[in-house]
Amino acid sequence: MILSFHPCYVGDENRLCAGRDPDDQDRARMRAARAVILPQGCRRTLFDAAAANCARVFPDYHARFAWPEKTGQIRLFRNCGLPHPHTAVFDALAQYRRCHSAGRLPAGFAPPFVFKYNGAGEGDNVWRVEDLQQLEHLLSMSENRESTGQYGFLIQEYIDTGGCCLRVAVIGDTLISYWRIQQTPENFRAAAALGAEIDHCAFPALQAAGKQLVRHLCAQTGINLAGVDLIFSETDPARGPLLLEINYFFGRRGLGGSERFYELLCREIDRWITKTG
């Protein structure tokens, strides 16, 4: 029996768990199932229940919940030994203040660099920092965020990418890559929501290298549904692709829209069910 909690995938039995935690009946049906299909936006309680009660669960969100948010993803890249920009990770402002007095940066950093808060996506909560005054302003904002329960930020080296960011969409065993190219020079964030254009054809060799790195990431983590962002340095091409972040919720414009995405997703779920027996 295939048990589906995904509203767009029809299993032998379909249940919905939107807006609530799984109950005893949900767990009982999970134990009776040969495979459980979860929605892309499932909360941790649903994934944990499925993983504890059924041997086969799609998507595999172990990495998503073990290494959460932008700060957790950098730690995941480090743990896997995979290339990414030089980054300093802080779980709270107090941690930063203990290590770095005002006017002093983490080792290896100098303006310009990138500052990112945990949370949000599509280029939100990301700044190119030009001086220490701007950094202090962002740190003050972090104090305000923490008062509402929003913790964590990182400082990352700025890499000149020529306005290009490679997205590799992982859907089951299928990897689809495309560039997001920012045409506005003053905006370094190459997100489609911020005006970046989609290009599936440019720099095919770089796309192949990026997809190969994402395959290594997936092999080590089990990730099988995510949009992985990578960048390449224009000034130092020998560095190759660098992992930037993992988006477990990702835009579908580069995939041909939502209808095409769900076609791909259902096909890959069927393939995964067959492959896992």
ZALUM-127451 format. One record per residue (C-alpha): x negated, y negated, z negated. Coordinates in steps of 0.5 Angstrom, whole numbers, plus 500, padded with zeros to 3 digits. Each point is the difference from the previous one (the first is absolute). Layout:
<nodes>
XYZ...
</nodes>
This chain:
<nodes>
500500500497493502503495495499493503501493496499496506506497503497501507498507500505506500498506495504506498502495494500493500500496493499493499496497494500493502500495494499506495496505497501507502504504495500507498505502506495497505494504496504506501501499507493499501498506497504504504497497507495502504498493502502493497500494505500493496502493503494495501502496495501505494498498493495504496505504496503503506493502503497503494507504499499502507493502499501504493506504503498501507494502503501497507502492500499495505498495500494501496499494495495503495495495502506494500501501493493502498497494503505495500500493503494496503496501494501508500499501507493497500499505494502505505496498505494500496502507497500503507493496502504497506497493503504494498498493499496498493505499495501498493506503496503497494506503496502493497497493499497502493496505503497495505499495495496505495495501506500493504500493497502494503497499506496507501502505505500507500493503503499500507506494501499493503506496504503501504503507497507503500505500494505505499506501495503507499507500503503498507498501507500497507494495498504498494496498493493500504496494501493498503496496494496495502497497494500502492506494499505504504498507497501497493507498502501507503498502493505495496505503505498507498502498492507498502501506504498505494505496496505503504497507500496500507493502498494501505496497505493500504495496503497503507495498505502496506499503506501497507504504504502495506507500497501508501502505496502507502506504497500508500507502499499507497507504501499507498494503505501494505496494499502494504495494501501493502497493499503494497496494502501493497501495505499494495493499499501496493504507498495505498506505498502505506507502498506500505504497495495494501500499507495505502501504507500507501495503505500508501495500505494496498493502498502508500493502498501496493507503500498507500495499495505497495504506501495504499498497493508500498500508502494500495504496495506505501496506499498498494506497497506504503503493503505502505504494501497493499498494504492499499497494502492500502496494502493499504495495499499496506493498498498507498503505504495505498504500493506504504507500497501498493507502496504494498506503497506505500507498501505505498505496503498497507503496505503504506499495506493503502504507501505497504506498495503504494504505505493502503497501493506504498499505506493501498501501493505505501496504505494500496504502494503506504493501502497500493506505498498505505492499498501501493504506501
</nodes>
